[in-house]
């Protein structure tokens, strides 16, 4: 045996011995926090104890492999930890406003995100993440029972041994008839790319994996929705690529038995990509996609009057025809009555005049897609790329709003980039003008042209439809990192003002870039509805004032100030650690930054 091979064998034996020892140690301690339970796994991950988490996970996987019911599958469901996060005291708990982001989960976020809510108002978020050193080899589902204030891991699944990967997860909840169903659709890299759905109860109990489309076709993208009636119907739109065909096709496929079997595979177009599908009511389903027929990509619309079955598709309409690239469309349709004529909005990325400056535009219809108002501006700042949108509406026959979130990206240099998540809304009273556009993210959003990977919308409270957004963050090296949630009240809540509420009238954000050279940007916000005296100063390690950046009253709003690494006299200061402190009334907050010359 060669020395290299001998070393590999010895290393393998050492690893196996370590795993065996870990298994015995944990298995013999069923009553402590090292016991191989999903709850302890979740606790270890939340505490950042990766060694303990890995040991527990190894045993859980071994047990899952022994009891797995179908050897034809390489996917393994992760047991539900059934951990319920504590609710805050009802007398003092006050719902978020934009700017107080909750961390759903740290760690890698890749392959896509999704979010939904159930009939009880519980929130669910899903992400693809790294597993066994393989990107996108695992899917995690998180749940919040207190309107997004805190989140716990609910359930998930992974590719055993990292044998394949997942992308574009879509979470859909059953809301009536079968209110306990939770569906996670995804593309997996088996074959040439297959579509499947994992079904759980809304308490996290696993009910099975079901193939949606698994054959010789190459599947690279999907969107899914469910009906809001009996809850048994599910609809998927997907992108299919045939061997030898240079353009992708768009199809839809349906299930009438809670995702267990799929039929009615309907061809929509031979030149389309990135489909997005939304349910209205009464069997009406609305579809948009990116047409690749011409030299530039354009946006198309179509609708089905009977749950996507063959023969029910009609009213196809070109929403753009401008000679410039338009892509990644997203669609939202109200659930108003009559079902045939709801307001429908479609938002999409638009390459402004072929300049490479990406804007967001939209089209809308007030009669269910029969007639359209086109080429409306959603966001078009000259020095930003606005893109990666999502649209969502309330499942209420009287609801008249469509919400939108998107990424605004400004690239100045490698060390000076902005990635902010914005929110806004349109309604039936004013359907062609986006209102309330404002930054909502405390953290930098992940960069991508597709909202399926950046930001997704839902509701923080379905009784009053407070809008909520889940978004993926990123680090300085531009890796997707961290999953976050924030939401906003539609109406003001008049109750006793607590000390916590006062501090939430002001927010101080992390400077960017950090470390920096020669300058950095500091953002802060004022939300108390009136002018407030604001002082923002930079200090050194000795507590001495280096520079006063702001010292004046400020109205409510979002502000940004640049520190150029100079003191009050205009001289450059030395490399090192500095602090910046915001004082506004009773609010005082200090943060750290590093200057590297």
N, C-alpha and C positions, 0 to 999 in steps of 0.2 A: 504494500500500500504506500502511495506517495506521501511525503511529509505534509503537503497541503491538504490532501484528502483526510489524513489522520487527524489533523487539527480540526477540520470541519466535523468529523465524527465525534471527537472529544467535546467540541463546543455544543453539538446537538445533545449529547448525553448530559452535559452540565445543565442545559436549559430544561431538559425533561426532568432531571432530579429536582431542580428548583421548583418547577411547577408541581411536582408530586409533594414536596415538603409544604408548599403553600396550600395545596389542596387539603392535606391532612390537618394542618394547623387551623385552617378556617373551618373545615368540616367538624372539627372537634370543639368548636367554640360557637355553637349555634345561638347562644343567648347573648353574645356580645356584638359590638358593632362591626366585627369582621365576618359575621355569619354570611353565607352566600345567599342573600336575599336581594331582590331588586331595590328594596327601600334603602338598604345599606350601600348598594352601588350608587344610587342617586345621591345619598348623603356624602359619600366619599368624593364624587365628582364635584358637588357643590362646594365642598371644603378644599378642593384643589389637591387632595391626597391621591395622586395618580398611581402610586405604587399599590396602595390598598385597593383602589378601584380596579386596577388591572388584574389583581389576584382574584377578587370577587367575580369579575366578568369572566375570567377563564373557567371557573367552576360552573357558572350559570350557562355558559355556552356548551360545556360538556354535558350537562344535564339536559339542556334543550336538544342537543344532537341525539341523545339516547331516546327521547320521547317523541321526536319529530315524526309526524304521521305519514308523510309522503316523501319517500326517498328521491322522487323526481325533482324536488325543489331544493335549491341551494340557499334559500332565504330562511332566516330564523327570526321569529318574533321574540322581542324582549319582554319579559314579564312586567306587568304593571306594578309599580311600587305603591300605588294608592296612597300617596302622600298628599294631604290636603293642607295648603298653606294657610296660616292663621289670618283671620279677618281682623282688620283694624276696628277699634272701638267705634261703634256707629255714631256716638255723640260728637266725636271729634274728627272722624275720617271725612275728608273732603276730596272730591274727585280731582283728577289731574286737570291742569290746563297745559297747553303746549309748552314744552321746555322742561318738563320733569319726566325724563324718560326712565322707564323701568327696564332693567336688564332681564331678558328672557333666559338667555344662556350665553356664557362665554365660549370661546373656541372657534374653530373654523366654520365658515358658512360658505358652501359652494354648491353649484348644481341647481340652485333655485330655492325659493321660499314660498310659503302660502299661509293664509290665515282665514278663519271662519268663526262663526258663533252658532250656538244651538238655541233651541226654543226657550231655554231657561236663562239665556244671557251669558252662559259660560263661553269663554274665548279659547280658541285652539290655534296654535302656530306650529308649522312644520319646517324643517330644514334638512338638506343633505349635508353630511359632514364626513370627516376623515375617519377611517376605521382600519386598524391593523396596518397603518402606514399607507393605505390606499385612499386617495381622495374620492369622495362621493360614494364610498362603499357602505354607508350607513344612513338611515333616515330616523330622525328624532321627532317626536310629537310632544308639545308642551301644552299645559292647560292652566287657565286662570279662572278662579271662581269668585274673584272680587274685583271685577271690571278692569283687570290689567294691572292692579297695584303690585301683585306678586305672581310668580309663575312657578309651576313644578313640572318635572318630567312626567309624562303620562304613559307613553308606550313607544314602540319603535320596532325596527327590524334592520337586519344587516345581511350582507352577502358573505356567507361562510368562507373564511380564508381570503377575503378580498377578491373573490373569483370574478366578480363583475361590479359594475357601478350603476348609480342611479342619477337621474336628472329630471328637472321640471316637475317636482311634486305639486299636486293640487289637492287640497283638503276640502271635502264637501261634507256637510252635516245633514242628516235627516231631520226635518223640522216638524213634520206632522205625519200621523199614521205610524211611523216607526221612529219616534224621536230619539231612540238610543243608538242609532247607527252613526258611524264615523268612517268615512271612506278616504283613503289616501291613494290617489292615482299617481303613476310615475312611468317614465321611460327607463328601461333597464338595458344594459349593453349586451345581453345575451342574444345569440343569433346575430342578426344584422341591426338589432334594436327592436325591442318588443314593448308593448304596453301592458301593464298589469294594475290591479287595484288590491290593496290590503284593507280588509274590513275589520273594524273593532267596534265594541260598544263605546258609548261616551264615558264610561268609567274605565276604559282601557283594556277590557277583556278581548283577547284575540278571537276572531271568528273565521279567518281564512284568507289565503291568497287566491286570486282569481285572474286568469288571463283575459285581457280585453282583446288584444291583437298580437298573436305570436305565430309568425310564419316566415317565409323567405323575404318578405318586404323589409325595406330599411325604414325604420321609424325614428325620427329625430326630434319631434316637437309635439306637444299636445296641450289641450285645454279641456276642462271638464265642468259640468254643472249638473244640478239635480232639480227636479220639479218641486214646487212648494205646495203641492196638494197632498196626494196619498203618500208621497215620499218614496215610492218604489222605483220610479223612473230615473235613469241616469243617462247623460248624453256626453259623448267625447268627440271633439274635433281633433284631427291629427294630420301631420305632414308625412307623406309617404314618398319615398324615392325608389324608382325602379331601375334595375341594372340597364345601362345603356341609354337612359333618358337623362338629358342634361338639366331638365327642370323638374321640380318636385310637384306632387299632387296634393290636394286637400280632400279628405274624406271625413264623414261622420259615422259613428256607430253608436248603438243604443242598447240599454238593458232595461227590462221591465220587471226584474225579480231581484232587486237590491244588489245588482252587480255580479250575480253568480254566473249568468250566461249572457252572451252578447251576440247581436244579429243586426239586420238592417244596415249593412255596411254600404253607405251611399257615397258615390263619387260626386264631388262638388266642382272641381276644376283641375285641369292638367298643368296649370302654371300658377301655383300658389304656395305660400310659405307662411309660417308664424300665425296660424289661425287662433282666434279668441272667440269663445262662445258664451252666451248668457241666456238664462231662462227668464221669460216674462211672466206669463200666467196663461191658464187655459190651453196649454199645449203649444204656445208660441215660443219659438227659440230663435235667437238672433246671432248671426255669425259675421265676423269680419276677418279679413286675411290680406296678406301682402301679395299682390299680383306680380309675377315675374315675366309676364308675356312680352313686355316691351323692353327697350334698352335700359330704361329706368324703372324702379319699382313704384307701383301705385297701389292705392287702397280700394278694396272691394267690399261690398256688403251683400248679404243674402238673408232670407228668413224662412223658417219652416212654420207651418200652421198646425203641425201634428207631431210633436216630439221627434223631429228629424227623420221620420220614416220616409222611405222612397215615395216619390210623387207629391210630397208635401212642401218641397222647396220652391221658392219663387221670389219675385221682386228683387232680382239682383241689380245692383247699382254701382257704378264707378264713382267713388267719393272723391278721387283726385285724378287729374289729367294735366299735369303741369310741366312735364319734361324734367323734373328733378326727383331725386330719390325720396320716397315716403315709406316708412317701415315700422315694424313692431306695433301694429294697431291694437287697441284695447277697447272693449265695448261694454256699455252699461245700459240696461233697459228697466224702466219703472214697471211696477206690478199693478198699475192702475186698471180700472175698468172703463170701457170694454177692453178685453184682452187684445183685440186686433189693432188698437191704435194708441199704444203708450208712447211717451217720449223715449227716444233712443239717442244716445250719444256715442260717437266713436272718436277717440283721441289717438294721435300717431306722431312719430318723429318726422320732421320735415327738414330737408337740406335746403336752406334758404338760398335760392338763386344759384345753386351749384357751388356755393362759396365754401362749403365745409362747415359753416356755422349752423348747428342744428337747433331748430326751434320746435316747439310743440304746437300743433294745430289740431282742429277738431271739426267735425260735422255733426249736425243733429237733425232729427226728424220728429215732428209733433204728431205723426199719424202712423206709427209703427213701421216706418221705413218706406212708405209709399212715395213720399216727397222729402227732399233734403235741402237744408241750407248748408253750404259747403265752404271750405277754405277759411274757417274762422281761426283767429289767433288765441291760443291758450297761454303761451309764454314765449317771449321773443327778445329778451335782453341782448343787446349787441355784443357784450363782452362775456356772455355765458353760453354754454351749450345746455339747453333744456331738453330732457329726454327721459326715457324709462318711466312711462306713466302707468297708472292703474286707475280704473274707474269702478265704483261700487255704489249700490243703492240699497235702501231698506226694503225688507220683505213685508210691505204694508201697502194696502190698496189706496191709502190716502197720502202716501209719501211722495213728495214732489221734487226731491233733491237728488242730484248725482254728485258724489264726492270724487275728487281727483288728488292723487299725490304724484310727485315726480322728482327727478334728480336735476339739480342745477350744478353744472360743473364748469369751473373756470381754471384753465391751466396757464400759469404764468411762467413758472420754471419748475424744475424737478423738486425744489424745496418750498415752492409756493403754489399750492393747489387748494382749491375749495371744492368740496363735495357736500352740498347741503340738500336735505330732503324738504320739499315744499308741499303744502296742502292748500286746496281751494275747493270751491263748489260752484255748481250751476243749478238753476231750478227752472220750473216750467213758467214762472212769472218773468224770468229774464234768461232764456235758455242759451243766448249767444254771447254771454259775458261772464268770465270767470271771476268770482268774488273771493275775498279773504285770502289771497295768496300771501303766505308767510312761511318763514323758516320754522320747522318744528323739531329738527334734530339737534340733540346735544352732542352727538358724535358724528364723525365724518361718515357719510354714506358710501357704500361700495360703488365702484364705477362700472357701469355697463349700460348699453343702449336699451336693454330689455328690462322692463319693470318686474318681470318674473324673477329676476335675480337681485333686484335692488330694493323695491318697496311695494307693499301690498296693503290694501285697506280693508277695514271692517268697522264694527261699531263697539265702543266701549260700554255702552248701556243701551240695550234694544228697546227699553221702555220709552226712552226719550231720544234715542238715536244720536248719542254723542259719538262723533266720528273718531276712529282710531286708525293708527298706522303701525305696521310692523316693518322694520327695515334692517338690512344687513350693514354692519359697519366695516371699516377698513383700518389698517395700520399704516404707519409711515412707509413701509415697504410695499404698500398697495395690495397686501393679502386681505381677503375677506375675513373679518374677525369680529365676532360678537353679533348677537341677535337682540334687537331692542324694540320696545313698544312705547307709544305715547298716544294720548287721546285728549279730546277737547269737548267741553260742554257746549251744546247748542244754545242753551238758555242759562242765564245767571241763576245761581243758587243763593238765596238769601238765608243765611244762618249765622250762628255765632262765629265771629272771627277769632281764630286761635292764633297763637304765636307762630305756629307752623305756616298758617295762611299768609301772615305778614311777610315772612321770609320768601314765600313763593311769589311775591309781587316783584321780586328782583332775581336775576340769574346772572352768574358770572361763568363764562365758558372757558375751556382750555384754549390757551394760545396756540397758534399754528403758523409756521411750523415750530416744532420743539423737539430737539435742539434747533437753533437757528443761527444764521449769519447772512446778511448783516441786520435783517429786520424781521419782526414777527407781528402778527395781527392778534388783537385781543377783542373778543366780542362780549357784549353784555346786553341785557334786556330789562326794560321797566314795564310793568303790567298793572300798575295801581290806578290807572285812569286819570292821573293828574300829574302836574309837574313836580319833580322831586329833586332836591339838591344831591348831586353826584360828585364824588371824589374818587379818582382812580390814580394810584401812585405806584411807582416801582421802587423797591427797596433792595439793599444789598444784605449780605449775611450778617452784618453788624446791626441791622435794623435802621440804617441811615437812609434817608430819602435820596434816591438817585434822580428821579424825574417825576414831575407831576404831569400826567397825561390829560386828565379831565378835572375841572373844578368849577362847575356851573350847574344850574338847574337843567333838567332834561324832561321832556314830555314822554309819555308812554311810547314805546317802540323798541326796535332792535338797533343796536349801535355797534360800530366797529372803529377801533383806534389802532394806529400803527406805532410801535416803538422801534426806533431805528438804532438802538444800542448806544445811544448817546445820553450824557447827563444833562442837567439843567443848563449848563454853560455851553452845550453843543459839542463837548469833547467825547470821543469814543471811550467807552468803558472797557475794562479788561474782560477776558473770558472768565466764565464762572457761573455760579448759581445765583439767580435773582428771584425776587418775589413780587407779585403784583396784587394789590389789595383794592377791592371795591367797597366804598362806604356810601350808603344811601339810606338816610334816616337811621333806623335801628338795624339795618342789614349791614353786616360786615363779613366779607369772605376773602380769603387769601389763597393764591395758587402759586406754584413754583414753575420756573422756566430756566433754560440753560442756554447761555450764549457761548458759541464756539468760534473763535476767530481763526 
